[in-house]
Amino acid sequence: MSTHIGQMQSSMEATSSSPTIRVEIYNQTDNIRSDGDTEYIIQLAEFVDSRMREISSGTLTVDSLKVAILAALHIADELHRLKNMHEQADSQLAARSAECAEMLDRLLKVRSSVDQGGAGKLSLG
């Protein structure tokens, strides 16, 4: 898969302080104005370009708008699946943290009662 992403350039417009980043996605060149990280914008463009090319190679659709819509749906699906996995992991971590906190509380109570009661019950005689 060969793309022209490597030919992207960052340039400053005379009328704006935000840099304009030239990207090529699916054989269409666009200038993106952003005050964000240029390399990150380029990586995003490469990702979208590769996803669109991947989708177009697996379908009979030649309409770039339809390919873009399918790519957007695939990317949105991936995002939502990752969010759900993240939420599940957070829930599991919270439950395990609560279990650990309960065990620690019980252990500290037992230790405290042993320390307090143990010295008072010892006697010689």
N, C-alpha and C positions, 0 to 999 in steps of 0.2 A: 504494500500500500504506500504509494508515494503522494506526499502532499507538498504544497508550496508554503507551508507554515514557516519553514526556515527562512523565508525571504521577508518575514515581517520586520517592520522597522518602527521605531518610536521617534516621533518628531514633535516639536513644539509649534503650536499655532501662534501667530503674531498677536491675535486678539484675545487669547485665553491663557490662563496660567496652568490649566490642566493639560497634561500631555495627550497627544492623539496617538493611538496605537493602531497601526495598520495590520489587519488580520485578513486571512483568506480562509473562508469556511465554505466547503463544497463548491469550489471554483468561483466563489463570489468574494471580491475584496471589499472590505468595509473599514472605515476609520472609527475607532472606539475612543471616545474621550473619557478619561478616567484619571482621578488623582490617586488611584490604588496602585498596587505593585504591578509594574509592567510585565514582569515574568509570569506572575499569576494569571493575568489576563490572557497572555499568550498560551499558557497551559490550558486554560478554559476553552479557548478557541480550538486548540488542537484536539481536546477531548470531544467537543461538539462535532468537529470535522470528522474525526474517526468514527464516532457513533453514526453519523449520517451516512458515511461510506459503507459501514458495516450493514446498515439497514438497507441501503439501496442495492447492495450486492445480493441480498437475500429476497428481494421482491422484484416484481416486474414494473414497479412504479418509476417513471422517469421525471415526474413532476417534483421539482425541488421543494415546493411548499408542502406537499404531502409527505415527502421524506423528512422534512424539518418537523412536521407535526408528529410523525411516528417516533422520531428521535426524542422529541420533547416528552412524549408519553413514556417511552422507555426510561429516560433519565428520571422523570417524576416517580415512576414505579420503583426504581432502584432507591431513590431518596426515601420514599415512604417505608419501604422494607427495612432499610437501615435505621430509620427513626424508631420503628417498632421494635427492632432487635435491641436498640440502645435503651428504650424504655423498659423492656423486659429485664435486661441486665441490671438496670438501676433498681428495679423492684426487687430482684433477687438479692442484690447487694444490701438493700435496706433491710430486708427480712433477716438476712444472715447477721447483719450488724446488730439488730435488735436481739437476736438469739444470743450472740456473744455478750452483749451488755447484760442480759438477764443472768447468764451463767456467771459472769464476773461479780454481779451483785450478790448472788447466792454464795459464791465462794468467799467474798469479803465478809458477809454476815456470819458464815460458819467460822471463819478465822477469828472474827471479833468475839464471838461467843466462846470459843475455845480459849482465847487469850484472857478474857475476863473471868470466866468460870473456872478455868483450870487452876489458877494460882490460889484462889480462895478455898478450894476443896482439899488441898493438900494439908495433911496434918501429921505430926509425929506423935507417937504415943502409944 
